[in-house]
Amino acid sequence: MDEKTLVEKMKKVVIVDDVLALAKELGLDWTYEQADEALGRINATKNDIAELAGDTMEKVAKEVFGI
């Protein structure tokens, strides 16, 4: 999956199960705890202040999902 597609899917996640499904789609075998941590990072980027601080969805995609 390319970065742009991943970022679009990340914007749509709401619950940990959504993150688990996304990780599985990427071929990752994550625990619930890993997905919960990723959801926290994703949610933290969904506001303007995070973007001003340099924490973007693209950055999280690279750090969390390795894309």
Secondary structure in CASP SS format (residue, H / E / C, confidence):
PFRMAT SS
TARGET T0000
AUTHOR 0000-0000-0000
METHOD secondary structure of the structure
MODEL  1
M C 1.00
D C 1.00
E H 1.00
K H 1.00
T H 1.00
L H 1.00
V H 1.00
E H 1.00
K H 1.00
M H 1.00
K H 1.00
K H 1.00
V C 1.00
V C 1.00
I C 1.00
V H 1.00
D H 1.00
D H 1.00
V H 1.00
L H 1.00
A H 1.00
L H 1.00
A H 1.00
K H 1.00
E H 1.00
L C 1.00
G C 1.00
L C 1.00
D C 1.00
W C 1.00
T C 1.00
Y H 1.00
E H 1.00
Q H 1.00
A H 1.00
D H 1.00
E H 1.00
A H 1.00
L H 1.00
G H 1.00
R H 1.00
I H 1.00
N H 1.00
A H 1.00
T C 1.00
K C 1.00
N C 1.00
D H 1.00
I H 1.00
A H 1.00
E H 1.00
L H 1.00
A C 1.00
G C 1.00
D C 1.00
T C 1.00
M H 1.00
E H 1.00
K H 1.00
V H 1.00
A H 1.00
K H 1.00
E H 1.00
V H 1.00
F H 1.00
G C 1.00
I C 1.00
END
